Amino acid sequence: MDKSDALRMMMEAKKDALQSDGARVEKQKAAGRLTARERINGLFDQGSFAEFDVLKKCGVITGFGTVQGRPAFCFAQDIADHGAAMCRMQGDKILNLLNKARTTGTPVIMLLDSNGILLSEGAAAMNAYAEVMSALTRLSGVCPLIACVLGRCCGTSALLSRIADITIQSDKALLEVKSLSVMQKGADKDKTEEDLFGADIMAAQGAVSLKAASEEEAFSLVGELLALLPSCNMEGAPAGEDDDLNRVIEGAADMNGKDLAAALSDFGKVLELGAAYGSMTHTILCRVGGRSCGIVAQDGGYLGAADMEKAARFVRFCDCYQLPVITLMDTDGIETPDSAAQAALMRAASQLLYAYAEATTVKMNVVLSSAVGMAYTVMGGGSIADVTYVWPGCSIAAVSGEVYERTVGGNDYDEKYGAVSAAKAGLADDCIDPADTRKMLICAMECMSAKRDVNLPRKHGNLPL
């Protein structure tokens, strides 16, 4: 065979590999969704994507490129290719990509859209899923894992999204464990797929971190995330552009936790994760003084199980990649549950306490108003934090002022448990002017930037799930 024949055969093979099922493409377009290759082109910087295993046509596209200048690996399930059904070959192709991410320390982006597994392969296809899940689990905490649910993501495939550090679901995507026919029973019999599996309900149940109004917005969110995260756990996050390190926050004392987090961040830019789940607590990625960090901010009131579960996962995520954690504490305690919710509330509280206590990243607390009882402890209060600041007028106490007055009596609550008393007792490093909070936190991060702390040698701790 001469070279021209070999070249022609190669081109034909590539053309066949790149060819999509026309009927499936039309169905995808009719549903208002992009094709896998359109998604890759929309996500990656123009001309940067290099594909792996090009001639392996098995319902997935894998490769490497840059997203807003940050390197990333990606696998995109191609529903126009046999429904993107998981099979042995697809599993091997994804595993090849994940191995490259492991050995290079590079983030992985998963673009999920599949009808499930290839039934003709049966158990072999299920085992392929198991191997992919195992590889992703071992990558967790090593390289950032970002999942974008862009089409149908059902059954075992739905678990791919939950293994990721951060999950984004677009408006026309469906995330389901069981099919519509199984779920349309009893009170759900008249509900649609969107009602049961859409982005709004999944976000409200804590299954996804971010909602996107379109696939294009999902890709933009991926870029924002990568800009704030390191490539792997052995590197630092990229520094941001300079904002005034000495900027004071006018009116800080009157702000709630969420607004204060925005005021603390460089140029007011924040990315809140899980906003629809656990609404009393906000988990926010941003930069403060040019450093990427996580902020856990409270708006007062009582902590529920959803608040604590969300915060625990966020703190552990930040700790994986050495992102400093700033906690803006304003809570009246943990909510009083009914008897049926007692155990769930204890589990959530212990998970949050465990997450803060185990984290070796820099931990800074600012007590804005109330820090009462168990909530103070589980939010990383006291010696769990590296640095603690208190605002004038705040209180750190075992019980609220109302309970104290009713059980102990007297009008000395503020004097005994106020900010000055807390600082004198060693519960805070300083009592600060609220307007200076940003400056003080930047100083603390600089001071603690060389922190070196490791947990005792062990396989892993036993998280109280």
C-alpha positions in Angstrom: 0.0 0.0 0.0 1.5 3.3 -1.0 1.4 6.4 1.2 -1.5 8.0 -0.7 -3.7 5.0 -0.2 -2.8 4.8 3.5 -3.6 8.5 3.9 -7.0 8.0 2.2 -7.8 5.1 4.4 -6.9 7.1 7.5 -9.1 10.0 6.4 -12.0 7.7 5.8 -11.6 6.1 9.2 -11.6 9.5 10.8 -14.6 10.7 8.8 -16.5 7.6 10.0 -15.4 8.2 13.6 -16.6 11.8 13.5 -19.9 11.0 11.8 -23.0 11.3 14.0 -26.4 9.7 13.7 -28.4 12.3 11.9 -31.7 11.3 13.5 -30.2 11.5 17.0 -28.7 14.9 16.2 -32.1 16.2 15.0 -33.7 14.9 18.2 -31.0 16.6 20.3 -31.6 19.9 18.5 -35.3 19.6 18.9 -34.8 19.2 22.7 -32.8 22.5 22.6 -29.5 20.8 23.5 -26.1 21.0 21.8 -24.2 18.1 20.4 -21.1 16.8 22.1 -18.7 18.4 19.7 -20.6 21.7 19.9 -20.3 21.5 23.7 -16.5 21.0 23.4 -16.2 23.9 21.0 -18.2 26.1 23.4 -16.3 25.1 26.5 -12.7 25.1 25.3 -10.6 28.0 24.0 -10.7 28.1 20.2 -8.3 25.6 18.6 -7.0 24.3 22.0 -8.8 21.0 22.2 -6.8 17.9 21.2 -8.8 14.7 21.1 -7.6 11.3 22.4 -8.6 7.8 21.0 -10.1 9.5 18.0 -11.0 6.3 16.1 -12.6 4.7 19.2 -16.2 5.4 18.4 -18.1 4.4 21.6 -20.4 7.2 22.7 -17.8 9.5 24.3 -15.3 12.1 23.2 -12.2 12.6 25.3 -9.3 15.1 25.1 -7.4 18.0 26.5 -7.4 21.7 26.0 -7.6 25.1 27.8 -10.6 26.8 29.3 -10.1 30.5 29.6 -6.4 29.7 29.6 -6.5 27.0 32.3 -5.6 23.5 31.2 -8.2 20.7 31.6 -9.0 17.2 30.5 -12.6 16.5 29.4 -14.9 13.6 28.5 -18.1 14.5 26.7 -20.8 11.8 26.3 -22.1 11.8 22.8 -25.7 10.9 22.8 -25.8 11.0 19.0 -23.5 8.0 19.0 -25.7 5.0 20.2 -27.2 7.1 22.9 -23.8 7.4 24.7 -24.6 4.1 26.4 -21.8 3.0 28.7 -20.0 0.0 27.4 -16.6 -1.7 27.9 -14.9 0.5 25.2 -16.4 3.7 26.5 -15.2 2.8 30.0 -11.6 2.1 28.7 -11.6 5.4 26.8 -12.6 7.4 29.9 -10.1 5.5 32.1 -7.3 6.4 29.7 -8.2 10.1 30.1 -8.4 9.8 33.9 -5.0 8.2 34.1 -3.5 11.1 32.1 -5.2 13.5 34.6 -3.8 11.6 37.5 -0.2 11.5 36.3 -0.2 15.2 35.2 -2.3 16.7 38.0 -4.9 18.4 35.8 -8.6 19.1 36.4 -11.3 16.9 34.8 -14.5 18.2 33.3 -17.3 15.7 32.7 -20.0 16.7 30.2 -22.8 14.2 31.0 -25.6 13.2 28.6 -26.4 9.5 28.3 -29.3 7.0 28.1 -27.6 4.6 30.5 -25.7 1.4 29.8 -25.4 -0.8 26.7 -27.8 -3.5 27.6 -26.3 -6.0 25.1 -23.1 -6.0 27.2 -25.0 -6.4 30.5 -22.7 -6.9 33.5 -19.6 -5.9 31.4 -21.1 -2.5 30.9 -21.9 -2.2 34.6 -18.4 -3.2 35.5 -17.1 -0.5 33.2 -19.1 2.1 35.2 -17.7 0.6 38.4 -14.1 1.1 37.1 -14.8 4.7 36.0 -16.4 5.4 39.4 -13.4 3.9 41.2 -10.9 5.9 39.2 -12.8 9.2 39.8 -13.1 8.4 43.5 -9.3 8.0 43.7 -8.9 11.3 41.8 -11.2 13.1 44.3 -9.1 15.6 46.3 -6.2 15.2 43.9 -7.5 17.1 40.8 -10.6 19.3 40.7 -13.6 17.3 39.2 -16.4 19.3 37.6 -19.5 17.7 36.2 -21.9 19.4 33.8 -25.3 17.7 33.6 -26.4 18.8 30.1 -28.9 16.2 29.0 -30.4 13.1 30.5 -28.3 11.7 33.3 -30.0 8.7 34.8 -29.3 5.6 36.9 -25.7 4.9 37.7 -24.7 7.8 35.4 -26.3 10.1 37.9 -23.7 9.1 40.5 -20.9 10.4 38.2 -22.3 13.9 38.9 -22.2 13.3 42.7 -18.6 12.1 42.8 -17.6 15.4 41.3 -16.4 18.3 43.5 -18.9 20.6 41.9 -21.9 19.8 39.7 -23.6 22.2 37.3 -27.0 21.4 35.8 -28.3 23.3 32.7 -31.9 24.3 32.3 -32.9 21.5 29.8 -31.0 18.7 31.6 -32.5 15.9 33.7 -30.8 14.3 36.7 -32.6 11.1 37.8 -31.9 7.9 39.7 -35.2 6.3 38.6 -37.2 6.8 35.4 -40.3 8.9 35.1 -42.5 5.8 34.9 -41.1 4.6 38.3 -41.4 8.0 39.9 -44.9 8.9 38.7 -46.7 7.3 41.6 -49.0 8.6 44.3 -48.5 12.4 44.8 -46.1 12.5 41.9 -48.4 10.9 39.3 -49.1 14.2 37.5 -45.6 15.6 37.7 -43.4 16.1 34.6 -39.8 15.2 34.1 -38.9 18.8 34.7 -40.8 18.8 38.0 -39.0 15.6 39.2 -35.6 15.8 37.6 -35.0 19.4 36.5 -32.3 21.8 37.7 -34.6 23.7 40.1 -35.7 20.7 42.1 -32.2 19.1 42.1 -30.7 22.4 43.4 -33.3 22.6 46.1 -32.5 19.1 47.2 -28.7 19.8 47.3 -27.9 17.4 44.3 -26.2 20.2 42.2 -24.0 23.0 43.2 -24.9 25.5 40.4 -27.8 26.0 38.0 -27.2 27.3 34.5 -29.9 29.0 32.4 -28.2 27.5 29.3 -25.4 25.2 28.3 -23.3 28.3 27.3 -23.8 29.6 30.9 -22.7 26.3 32.3 -19.4 26.5 30.2 -18.9 30.1 31.5 -19.3 28.8 35.1 -16.7 26.1 34.5 -14.3 28.8 33.4 -15.0 30.8 36.6 -14.4 27.8 38.8 -11.1 26.8 37.1 -9.9 30.4 37.5 -10.3 30.1 41.3 -8.9 26.6 41.8 -5.5 25.0 41.6 -4.8 22.4 39.0 -4.2 19.8 41.7 -3.6 19.5 45.4 0.1 20.0 45.0 -0.2 23.5 43.6 -1.6 26.8 44.7 -4.6 28.5 43.2 -3.7 31.2 40.6 -3.4 34.7 42.0 -6.0 37.3 41.0 -5.6 40.9 39.9 -4.9 43.4 42.6 -7.7 45.0 44.6 -7.0 47.6 47.4 -5.5 45.6 50.3 -6.4 48.3 52.7 -9.9 48.9 51.6 -12.4 49.5 54.4 -16.0 48.3 54.3 -18.3 51.1 54.9 -21.5 50.0 56.6 -20.2 46.5 57.4 -21.8 46.4 60.8 -25.3 46.5 59.2 -24.6 43.8 56.6 -25.8 40.2 56.7 -23.3 37.4 56.1 -23.9 37.0 52.4 -23.6 40.8 51.7 -20.5 41.0 53.9 -18.9 38.1 51.9 -19.4 40.1 48.7 -17.9 43.2 50.3 -14.9 41.3 51.6 -14.1 39.7 48.2 -11.9 41.4 45.6 -14.0 43.7 43.4 -17.2 42.1 44.9 -16.8 39.0 42.7 -18.3 35.9 44.3 -19.5 32.5 43.2 -22.0 30.9 45.6 -22.4 27.2 45.6 -25.6 25.4 46.6 -27.6 28.6 47.0 -31.0 26.9 46.9 -30.1 24.3 49.6 -29.7 25.3 53.3 -30.7 28.9 52.8 -29.5 30.2 56.2 -25.8 29.4 55.3 -24.0 30.6 52.2 -20.9 28.8 50.8 -19.0 31.1 48.5 -15.8 30.9 46.4 -14.0 34.1 45.8 -10.7 35.9 46.1 -9.7 38.1 49.1 -6.5 40.0 48.7 -5.7 38.1 45.5 -5.9 34.7 47.2 -8.6 32.2 46.3 -10.6 31.2 49.4 -13.9 29.8 50.6 -16.3 31.8 52.8 -19.0 30.2 54.9 -21.4 33.0 55.8 -24.5 33.0 58.0 -27.4 35.4 58.1 -28.5 34.7 61.6 -31.3 32.4 62.8 -30.9 28.7 63.6 -28.8 26.1 61.6 -30.7 23.2 60.0 -29.4 19.9 58.8 -29.2 21.2 55.2 -27.1 24.2 56.2 -24.6 22.0 58.1 -24.4 19.3 55.4 -23.7 21.9 52.7 -21.1 23.7 54.8 -19.4 20.4 55.8 -18.9 19.4 52.2 -17.7 22.9 51.2 -15.1 23.0 54.0 -13.8 19.6 53.0 -13.6 20.7 49.4 -11.6 23.8 50.3 -9.3 21.8 52.5 -8.6 19.4 49.6 -7.0 22.2 47.6 -5.6 24.3 50.5 -8.1 27.1 50.0 -8.3 29.2 53.2 -11.7 29.1 54.9 -13.3 32.3 56.3 -16.3 31.7 58.5 -18.7 34.6 59.1 -20.5 33.5 62.2 -24.0 34.8 63.1 -26.2 32.0 64.5 -28.6 31.7 67.4 -27.8 28.0 67.6 -29.0 24.7 66.0 -32.7 24.5 65.3 -34.9 22.4 67.7 -36.1 19.4 65.6 -39.1 17.2 66.0 -38.4 13.8 67.3 -38.2 12.2 63.8 -35.4 14.7 62.7 -33.3 14.4 65.9 -30.8 11.9 64.5 -30.5 13.6 61.1 -29.7 16.9 62.9 -27.0 15.2 65.0 -25.5 13.5 62.0 -25.3 16.9 60.1 -23.8 18.7 63.1 -21.2 16.0 63.7 -20.3 16.1 60.0 -19.7 19.8 60.1 -17.7 19.6 63.3 -15.6 16.8 61.8 -15.0 18.8 58.6 -13.7 21.9 60.4 -11.7 19.9 63.0 -10.0 17.7 60.3 -9.2 20.5 57.9 -5.6 21.6 57.9 -6.0 24.6 55.7 -6.0 28.1 57.2 -9.3 28.7 59.1 -10.4 32.2 60.1 -13.5 33.1 62.0 -15.3 36.4 62.4 -18.1 36.5 65.0 -20.5 39.1 63.6 -23.4 38.9 66.2 -24.4 35.7 68.0 -22.5 32.5 68.3 -24.6 30.3 70.6 -24.1 26.8 72.0 -23.4 23.8 69.8 -23.5 25.9 66.6 -20.4 27.9 67.8 -18.5 24.6 68.2 -19.5 22.9 65.0 -18.8 26.0 62.9 -15.1 25.8 63.8 -15.2 28.0 66.8 -12.7 28.2 69.6 -9.3 26.5 69.1 -10.5 24.8 65.9 -9.8 28.1 64.1 -6.4 29.5 63.5 -7.5 33.1 63.9 -10.7 34.5 65.4 -12.0 38.1 65.4 -15.1 39.4 67.1 -17.2 42.5 66.4 -18.3 44.9 69.1 -21.7 43.9 70.3 -21.4 40.2 69.5 -21.7 37.4 72.0 -20.2 33.9 72.4 -22.2 31.9 74.9 -23.6 28.5 75.7 -27.2 29.8 75.6 -29.0 32.7 74.1 -29.6 35.9 76.1 -33.3 35.0 76.4 -32.6 31.6 77.9 -29.9 33.0 80.2 -32.3 35.6 81.6 -35.0 33.0 82.1 -32.8 30.3 83.7 -30.0 32.3 85.5 -31.5 35.7 85.8 -29.7 39.0 85.9 -28.8 41.5 83.3 -25.1 40.8 82.9 -25.3 38.6 79.8 -23.6 41.1 77.4 -20.9 41.9 80.0 -20.1 38.2 80.7 -20.3 36.9 77.1 -19.7 40.0 74.9 -16.9 40.7 72.5 -14.5 42.2 75.0 -15.0 39.4 77.5 -14.4 36.8 74.7 -11.1 38.5 73.7 -10.0 38.7 77.4 -10.8 35.0 77.8 -8.7 34.1 74.8 -11.7 33.1 72.7 -10.7 35.7 70.1 -7.5 37.2 68.9 -8.9 40.7 68.7 -12.1 42.7 68.9 -12.1 44.7 65.6 -14.0 47.5 63.9 -16.3 45.9 61.4 -15.1 48.3 58.7 -11.5 46.8 59.1 -12.6 43.2 58.6 -11.2 42.8 55.1 -7.8 44.3 56.1 -7.6 42.1 59.2 -8.4 38.9 57.2 -5.9 39.7 54.5 -3.3 40.2 57.2 -4.2 36.9 58.9 -4.0 35.0 55.6 -0.6 36.5 55.0 0.5 35.6 58.5 -0.7 32.0 58.2 0.3 31.4 54.5 3.2 29.2 55.6 1.0 27.1 57.9 2.1 23.4 57.9 -0.2 21.0 59.6 -0.9 17.4 58.9 -3.2 14.8 60.5 -1.8 11.7 62.1 -0.8 8.9 59.7 -3.9 6.8 58.9 -5.8 5.3 56.0 -8.6 7.9 56.5 -10.9 9.0 59.3 -14.4 7.7 59.9 -16.6 10.6 58.8 -19.9 10.4 60.8 -22.2 10.0 57.8 
